[in-house]
Amino acid sequence: HAANLGYENEENIVFVEKALCDIENPNKTVEELVQLVLDTGMYGVKAMEILDRANTETYGHPVAGKANIGVGTNPGILISGHDLKDMERLLEQTKGTGVDVYTHSEMLPANYYPAFKKYDNFRGNYGGSWWSQDKEFPTFNGPILFTSNCIVPYPFREGAKKVNYIDKVFTTNAAGMEGCKHIELDEFGNKDFSEIINLAKKCEPPIEIEKGEVNGGFAHNQVLQLKDKIIDAVKSGAIKRFIVMGGCDGRMADRKYYTEFAEKLPKDTVILTAGCAKFRYLKLPLGDIGGIPRVLDAGQCNDSYS
């Protein structure tokens, strides 16, 4: 994703090649392999730093705010995944068309980047975690664009509503599935989303599945701007503890543990999160502490550098 925005690091690429060779080498000692694991973590952080710099230098630092989770009256396109360049392309190409754009799951953080706030047809977020696709996509009515994330065969859950939406699913980048139209870069490095937009115009507006707003945009730059307020809350005893709850969500019933855990945390506790596991508790009415939301959402998997 950083490379899509023109940011690359040769050192990281060299390490990946070396690591893939080293794990195939039967002569490596335990000590060397342990060091390889530690180096992998270090280069992982370096990769996240490059991506963070690519996103923020291109689209600005995320700003804390609220994303609408209701719907408008226009037909819409739902965009899912991590690629902010595709988000920009879609918003540019839908300007003035009467088609709204909604984020889904991993693309939720796009709601907090300053560069995207200028688009009047950027409506908000629709739905929740990746595993709810088969329940939420039929009610969205419009086409869905996957940029690089969890796309699952329809319907993959027993008892799921048997409404076929696969003819409305488009993919790009590394995402892809049989039966879906895949959109590639053209010879000039652009992508043409006109087929998606034309299809959207023929669709009904999304069916509203929830109302309200969700907090987000608490990436590192924004949190550091609030540091004095946060430190004062810690010193006064208003905030007693920070808990990190991050990672990927799953459809298993026992994942409700995270919802229950968030609900039962003391009122003087703040949750720091990134990744779609947050959909287990992001919409709970957990309130705030002196104006500081009790869930500080830094973004998605690709925002974990914060």
C-alpha positions as CSV (number, residue, x, y, z in Angstrom):
1,H,0.0,0.0,0.0
2,A,2.9,2.4,0.7
3,A,4.3,1.5,-2.7
4,N,1.0,2.4,-4.3
5,L,1.6,5.9,-3.0
6,G,5.2,6.0,-4.1
7,Y,6.9,5.1,-0.8
8,E,9.3,2.1,-0.8
9,N,12.2,1.0,1.3
10,E,14.9,-1.2,-0.3
11,E,16.2,-2.4,3.1
12,N,12.8,-4.0,3.9
13,I,12.6,-5.7,0.5
14,V,16.2,-7.1,0.9
15,F,15.3,-8.4,4.4
16,V,12.2,-10.2,3.1
17,E,14.3,-12.0,0.5
18,K,17.0,-12.9,3.0
19,A,14.4,-14.2,5.6
20,L,12.7,-16.4,3.0
21,C,16.1,-18.0,2.2
22,D,17.1,-18.3,5.9
23,I,14.0,-20.3,6.9
24,E,14.8,-22.8,4.2
25,N,18.3,-23.3,5.4
26,P,18.6,-26.5,7.6
27,N,22.0,-25.4,8.9
28,K,20.7,-22.3,10.8
29,T,21.1,-22.6,14.6
30,V,18.4,-22.0,17.2
31,E,20.1,-18.7,18.1
32,E,20.2,-17.5,14.5
33,L,16.5,-18.4,14.0
34,V,15.5,-16.6,17.2
35,Q,17.4,-13.6,16.0
36,L,15.5,-13.9,12.6
37,V,12.2,-13.8,14.5
38,L,13.3,-10.6,16.4
39,D,14.5,-9.0,13.1
40,T,11.2,-9.8,11.5
41,G,9.4,-7.9,14.2
42,M,11.8,-4.9,13.8
43,Y,11.3,-4.8,10.0
44,G,7.6,-5.2,10.5
45,V,7.5,-2.0,12.6
46,K,9.7,-0.3,9.9
47,A,7.2,-1.3,7.2
48,M,4.3,0.1,9.3
49,E,6.2,3.3,9.7
50,I,6.7,3.7,6.0
51,L,2.9,3.0,5.4
52,D,2.0,5.5,8.1
53,R,4.2,8.2,6.5
54,A,2.8,7.4,3.0
55,N,-0.8,7.7,4.2
56,T,-0.3,10.8,6.3
57,E,2.0,12.8,4.0
58,T,-0.5,12.1,1.1
59,Y,-3.8,12.5,2.9
60,G,-3.0,14.3,6.1
61,H,-2.9,13.1,9.7
62,P,-6.2,11.6,10.8
63,V,-8.3,14.0,12.8
64,A,-10.5,12.7,15.7
65,G,-14.2,12.9,14.9
66,K,-17.3,11.0,14.2
67,A,-18.3,8.9,11.2
68,N,-21.9,8.6,10.2
69,I,-23.3,5.0,10.2
70,G,-26.7,5.9,8.8
71,V,-27.6,6.2,5.1
72,G,-28.6,8.8,2.6
73,T,-31.2,8.8,-0.1
74,N,-28.8,8.4,-3.1
75,P,-27.6,5.0,-4.5
76,G,-24.2,4.1,-3.1
77,I,-21.0,2.2,-3.6
78,L,-19.4,0.4,-0.7
79,I,-15.6,0.3,-0.6
80,S,-13.8,-2.1,1.6
81,G,-10.1,-2.8,2.3
82,H,-6.9,-0.9,3.1
83,D,-5.9,1.0,0.0
84,L,-6.4,4.7,0.4
85,K,-5.3,5.4,-3.2
86,D,-8.3,3.5,-4.5
87,M,-10.5,5.4,-2.0
88,E,-9.2,8.7,-3.6
89,R,-9.8,7.4,-7.1
90,L,-13.4,6.3,-6.3
91,L,-14.3,9.6,-4.7
92,E,-12.8,11.6,-7.6
93,Q,-14.7,9.5,-10.2
94,T,-18.0,9.7,-8.3
95,K,-18.0,13.5,-7.9
96,G,-21.2,15.0,-9.3
97,T,-22.7,11.6,-10.3
98,G,-25.4,11.4,-7.7
99,V,-23.7,8.3,-6.3
100,D,-22.6,8.2,-2.6
101,V,-19.6,6.4,-1.3
102,Y,-19.6,4.4,2.0
103,T,-16.7,2.7,3.7
104,H,-16.9,-0.8,5.0
105,S,-14.9,-2.6,7.7
106,E,-11.2,-2.1,7.0
107,M,-11.8,1.2,5.1
108,L,-13.6,2.9,8.1
109,P,-10.5,5.0,9.0
110,A,-10.8,6.9,5.7
111,N,-13.5,8.9,7.3
112,Y,-10.9,10.7,9.5
113,Y,-8.3,11.6,6.9
114,P,-8.5,15.4,6.0
115,A,-8.1,14.9,2.3
116,F,-11.4,13.0,2.0
117,K,-13.5,15.4,3.9
118,K,-13.9,17.7,0.9
119,Y,-16.0,15.2,-1.0
120,D,-19.7,15.9,-0.5
121,N,-20.8,12.4,-1.6
122,F,-18.6,10.7,1.0
123,R,-21.5,9.5,3.2
124,G,-19.9,7.5,6.1
125,N,-19.6,3.9,7.0
126,Y,-21.9,1.0,6.4
127,G,-21.9,-2.2,8.4
128,G,-19.3,-3.8,10.6
129,S,-16.7,-6.5,10.6
130,W,-15.6,-8.5,7.5
131,W,-17.5,-11.7,8.6
132,S,-20.9,-9.9,8.4
133,Q,-20.6,-9.5,4.6
134,D,-23.3,-12.1,3.7
135,K,-25.7,-10.3,6.1
136,E,-25.0,-6.7,5.2
137,F,-24.2,-6.7,1.5
138,P,-27.8,-7.7,0.4
139,T,-29.2,-4.8,2.3
140,F,-26.7,-2.3,0.9
141,N,-28.2,-2.8,-2.6
142,G,-25.4,-1.2,-4.5
143,P,-22.0,-2.5,-5.8
144,I,-19.1,-3.3,-3.5
145,L,-15.4,-2.7,-4.3
146,F,-12.8,-4.8,-2.5
147,T,-9.3,-3.2,-2.5
148,S,-7.3,-5.7,-0.5
149,N,-8.9,-7.5,2.3
150,C,-11.1,-10.3,3.5
151,I,-13.5,-11.3,0.8
152,V,-15.5,-14.4,1.6
153,P,-17.6,-16.8,-0.6
154,Y,-21.3,-16.1,-0.4
155,P,-23.0,-17.2,1.7
156,F,-20.6,-18.9,4.0
157,R,-22.7,-19.1,7.2
158,E,-25.3,-21.7,7.8
159,G,-28.7,-19.9,7.9
160,A,-27.4,-16.8,6.1
161,K,-29.9,-15.0,3.8
162,K,-29.7,-16.6,0.4
163,V,-29.5,-13.4,-1.6
164,N,-26.9,-13.5,-4.4
165,Y,-24.9,-10.2,-4.5
166,I,-21.8,-11.6,-6.2
167,D,-22.6,-9.9,-9.5
168,K,-22.2,-6.6,-7.7
169,V,-18.8,-7.4,-6.2
170,F,-15.7,-5.9,-7.9
171,T,-12.1,-6.5,-6.8
172,T,-8.8,-4.8,-7.4
173,N,-5.1,-5.2,-6.2
174,A,-4.6,-8.5,-4.3
175,A,-8.3,-9.1,-3.7
176,G,-10.1,-11.4,-6.0
177,M,-12.7,-14.2,-6.2
178,E,-14.2,-16.3,-9.0
179,G,-17.3,-14.6,-10.4
180,C,-16.2,-11.1,-9.5
181,K,-15.0,-8.5,-12.0
182,H,-11.4,-7.5,-11.4
183,I,-10.1,-4.0,-12.2
184,E,-6.5,-3.5,-13.1
185,L,-4.3,-0.5,-13.6
186,D,-4.3,0.8,-17.2
187,E,-1.1,1.6,-19.1
188,F,-1.1,5.1,-17.5
189,G,-1.3,3.9,-13.9
190,N,-5.0,4.7,-13.5
191,K,-8.1,2.7,-12.7
192,D,-11.4,3.1,-14.4
193,F,-14.3,2.6,-11.9
194,S,-17.0,3.7,-14.4
195,E,-18.6,0.3,-14.6
196,I,-19.1,0.3,-10.9
197,I,-20.5,3.8,-10.9
198,N,-22.9,3.0,-13.8
199,L,-24.2,-0.1,-12.0
200,A,-24.7,1.9,-8.8
201,K,-26.9,4.4,-10.6
202,K,-29.3,1.5,-11.4
203,C,-29.5,0.3,-7.8
204,E,-31.8,1.3,-4.9
205,P,-30.3,3.3,-2.1
206,P,-28.9,1.3,0.9
207,I,-31.3,0.0,3.5
208,E,-30.6,1.6,6.8
209,I,-29.4,-1.1,9.3
210,E,-28.4,1.3,12.1
211,K,-28.3,5.0,13.0
212,G,-25.8,7.3,14.8
213,E,-22.1,7.9,14.6
214,V,-18.8,6.2,15.8
215,N,-15.7,7.9,17.2
216,G,-12.4,7.5,15.4
217,G,-9.3,9.1,14.1
218,F,-7.1,8.8,17.2
219,A,-3.9,8.0,15.5
220,H,-0.6,9.0,17.1
221,N,-0.5,12.6,15.9
222,Q,-3.9,13.3,17.2
223,V,-3.4,11.6,20.5
224,L,-0.1,13.5,21.1
225,Q,-2.1,16.7,20.5
226,L,-4.3,15.6,23.4
227,K,-1.4,14.5,25.6
228,D,-1.7,17.3,28.2
229,K,-5.4,16.5,28.7
230,I,-4.8,12.8,28.9
231,I,-1.9,13.2,31.3
232,D,-4.0,15.5,33.6
233,A,-6.7,12.9,33.6
234,V,-4.2,10.2,34.6
235,K,-2.7,12.5,37.3
236,S,-6.1,13.3,38.8
237,G,-7.1,9.6,38.9
238,A,-9.9,10.0,36.3
239,I,-8.1,7.5,34.1
240,K,-6.6,4.6,36.0
241,R,-5.6,2.2,33.2
242,F,-5.2,1.9,29.4
243,I,-5.9,-1.5,27.8
244,V,-4.9,-2.4,24.3
245,M,-7.6,-4.5,22.5
246,G,-6.6,-4.9,18.8
247,G,-6.4,-7.4,16.0
248,C,-8.8,-9.1,13.6
249,D,-12.4,-10.1,14.3
250,G,-13.8,-13.5,13.6
251,R,-17.3,-15.0,13.3
252,M,-16.9,-17.5,16.2
253,A,-19.5,-17.1,18.9
254,D,-16.8,-17.0,21.6
255,R,-15.6,-13.6,20.2
256,K,-18.4,-12.0,22.1
257,Y,-16.0,-12.2,25.0
258,Y,-14.4,-9.0,23.8
259,T,-17.8,-7.2,23.8
260,E,-18.5,-8.5,27.4
261,F,-15.0,-7.5,28.5
262,A,-15.3,-4.0,27.2
263,E,-18.7,-3.6,28.9
264,K,-17.4,-4.8,32.2
265,L,-14.3,-2.7,32.3
266,P,-14.3,-0.1,35.1
267,K,-15.5,3.4,34.0
268,D,-12.0,4.8,34.6
269,T,-10.4,2.6,31.9
270,V,-9.6,3.6,28.3
271,I,-9.3,1.1,25.5
272,L,-6.7,1.7,22.8
273,T,-7.5,-0.2,19.6
274,A,-6.7,-0.8,15.9
275,G,-7.9,-3.5,13.6
276,C,-11.5,-4.8,12.9
277,A,-11.8,-6.5,16.3
278,K,-12.9,-3.1,17.5
279,F,-16.3,-3.8,15.8
280,R,-17.0,-6.0,18.9
281,Y,-17.2,-2.9,21.1
282,L,-16.8,0.3,19.0
283,K,-20.5,1.0,19.0
284,L,-21.2,0.3,22.7
285,P,-22.3,3.4,24.7
286,L,-19.1,3.4,26.8
287,G,-19.1,7.2,27.2
288,D,-16.0,9.3,27.8
289,I,-13.8,10.6,30.6
290,G,-13.7,14.3,30.7
291,G,-14.3,14.5,27.0
292,I,-11.8,11.7,26.2
293,P,-13.7,8.8,24.6
294,R,-13.2,5.5,26.4
295,V,-12.4,3.9,23.1
296,L,-9.5,5.6,21.3
297,D,-9.5,4.1,17.8
298,A,-6.3,4.6,15.9
299,G,-7.7,3.0,12.7
300,Q,-7.4,-0.4,11.0
301,C,-4.7,-3.1,10.7
302,N,-2.7,-0.7,8.5
303,D,-2.9,2.0,11.2
304,S,-1.4,-0.2,13.9
305,Y,1.9,1.8,13.8
306,S,0.1,4.3,16.1
